[in-house]
Amino acid sequence: MAIRLTLIWGEHSNSRGLKQHFRAFRNGFEQAFFVKNFQFYIIMKHKFLFLLPFVLPVFAMYSCNSTTQESEKTATSDTITIDSLEHLGGYLVTISGCNDCHSPKMFGPAGPQLQPGKLLSGYPADRPAPAFPKKMVSNGFVVVNADMTLAMGPWGSSFSANITSDATGIGNWSYKQFETAIRHGKFKGQEDGRQLVPPMPWQNFKVLKDNDVKAIFAYLKSTKPVKNIVPGYIPLKR
């Protein structure tokens, strides 16, 4: 907060002049306080200079107190709670299309719908994997099953992972593992693990802000655990 001193000099030898000057000092202070956005204008005569040592400390104390209050307010508004992280994570998971590949679906009149009770649980372990469409892939096609939990292409067959809070999902993962998987595309978040294969778009997720990664992790850790051991990746045989 800025403090501006404006000194107006003059001679007033009678009591009327002193009263006028005090009124000017008072009005100037009130104008600055209520209108000038806390820039203080002190209007005084030279005969009131003795007030300066008393006025300035008051302004200084007010300025410091205001700054401290603003800092505390900012710190409070920037505080991130677990609930707010989970809420943000749920939003990011939804708009990023994680359910598109990681959630089994059933088909109704409106087309594919997320299967209740199995959100983000990955390719169902009890579902047989279809034969690899070698001819189509050799002709440049990528084949995806009906609910998009299985993709087959030049890399082989990839089954969408279980990313619920269950132990068969990411329930036992540390944040470091999750961050390594998201930012570096490493299987199960192991730094010496294999590279994640399509269609997992980790190249897009690696630019996420730190708080966004933490939020997604917090949300996934809060999901309903679904026990489902997803089949392992099958590389293409050359």
N, C-alpha and C positions, 0 to 999 in steps of 0.2 A: 504494500500500500504506500503510495507516494504522499509525502507531507510537503506542502508548499507554503512558504512564509511570504506574505506580502506586507511590507512595512510602509505606512504612510505617515510622513512627518509633518508636524505643524505645532502651533503654539496656542494653547487655550489656558488662560489664567483664571477664568471664572468657573463656578460650579456648573453653570449651564453647559459650558463647553465640555467639561468632564463627563456629564451625563450623556451628551450627544455622542461623545466618543465611545463610552461604554456600550451604548445602544448599537453603534456601528460594529463594535467588536462582537457583541452578542449576535446580531443579525448575520454578520459574516460567517460566524461559526455554524449557526443553524442552517444557513444556505448551503454551506459546504457539506454539512453532515447529511442533509436530506436530499439534496439535488445534485451535487457535484460528484457523486459516486465515491465518497470517502477521500476526496482530495481536499485537505483542510486549508482554508484561506484565513489567516489571522490578520485582522485589520486593527491596528493600534497606533496610538500616538507615542511620541518619544517619552512622555511622562508615565507610560504604562510599561516601559521596558522591564521594570522590576518583576512583571508577571511572567516573563519568558521562562525563567528557570522552573516555574511551577507548572506552566502549561505544557511544555514539551515532554516532560516525563509522562504526563497523562496520555498524550497522543501516542508516545512510544509504547506504553503498556497496552493501549487499545490495539495498536497495529500488530504487536507480537501475539496478542491473544486471538485476534481475528485470523492471523496466519496459521496458528496452531489448530484452531477449530476447523479451518478449511482442510488442513492436512489430515486431521482425524476423520473428517467427513469423506475425503477421497479414499483414505485407507479402508474405511468401512464399506464404501460402495464397490471397491475392487475385490473384496473378500469373496472367494469362491467356495461354496459349500458342496458336499457330496450330492445333495439333492439337485443343485443347479447344474453340476457336471453331468449327472445322469439324464437330466432333462435335455441338455444340449446334445449329449451323445445320442439319445433317442431320435432327436431331430436330424442329426447328421447321418445316422444309419438309414433313416427313412428316405431322405432326399438323395442319398448316394446310391440307392438301389441295391443295398445289401440283400434285401429279401428276394430280389429278382433271381439270384443264383443260389443263395444259402437256405432258402425256405421251400420245402415241398409244397406242391399245390394240388388242388382238386379242381375239376372242371364243372361249371354250372352254366346256366343260361347266358351269363355275362362273360363267359370265358374262364380263364384260369383265376383261381382265388387261393389266397394263402390258407394252408391247412391248419385249422385250430389245434393248438397243443404241440405243434411241431415247428414253430417259428425258429428260423436260423439254425435248425438242427442238421442241415446238410443233406446229402444224398442218402435216402433210406437204406439201411444195411440189409433189409429183407427184400430189397428189389433187385432182381437179376439184372446184370449189365448186358446190354445188347451186343451183338457181334460188331466188331470194328468195321466201318464202311471203307475199306481200303481203296476201292475203286474211286469212290467219290472224293476222298481225301487226295488221292494221287492226281485227280483232275482239278485240284485247287479249291475244293469245298471244305468248309468246317461244318460238322453236324452237331446239333444240340438237341437233347431230348425235349419232350413236350413241356416239362416244368422247369427246364433250364438248370437242373442240378447236375447235369453231365454234359461235357463238351468233348468232342473228338476231332482232332486235327493233326497237322504235321508233327506235333509234339507227342501225340499219343492220346490216351484217355484220361481226363481229369475229372474227379468227383468233388463237388463243392463240399467244403469242410463244415463240421459241426462247430459253431462259434457261440454256443450257449454256455452258461456257467457250469455245466456238468463236467465231471472229470474226463469224460470222453470228448469234451469240447475244449474250451480254454479255461476251465475251472481251476486248473493247477498252474496256469501260466502266471509268470511275473509280468509286471509292466514292461520291464526291459525286453522280455521275449516278444511281447506284443509290438512294441515299438520297432524292434529289429525286423519283424515280419512285415509290418506296414511300410517302413521307410526303406528297407533294403531287400524286400522280397525273399526272405529266407524261410524255408519250411519249418514250422513250429517255432519260429523265432530263434533258431540255433545259428550262430554266426558261421559255423562250419558246415551247415546243412546245405541241401540242394536248393537251387533257385525255384521259386514258385512258377508254375506254368499258367498259360492262359486258361480261362478268361479272367483270372484274378488281376485287376488293374492296379497293382501296387505302385506302378510308375506314376500314377496320378496321385495316390495317397501320400507319397513321400514328401510332397510339398505342403502337407497339412501343418498348421501351427501346433506348437506343443500342447496348448490347452485343448485343441480339437482332438488330438490323439488321446490325451488323458480322458477326455469326455467320452469318446467312443468306447474306450476300455472300461470305464466306470459303468457305462450303460450295459455293455455285454456281460459284465460281472454280475449285474443285477437281474438279468433275465431268468426266466424259469428254466431250470436245468432239464435237459432232454437227453436221456441216455441213447446214444446212437453211434456205433463205431463205423465210420465211413470207410468204404474200400480204399485201398491205397492207389496212388497214381500208377498207371501202366504206360511205360514208354513205348513209342512206336518201334516195332521191329523192322529193321532195314533189310 
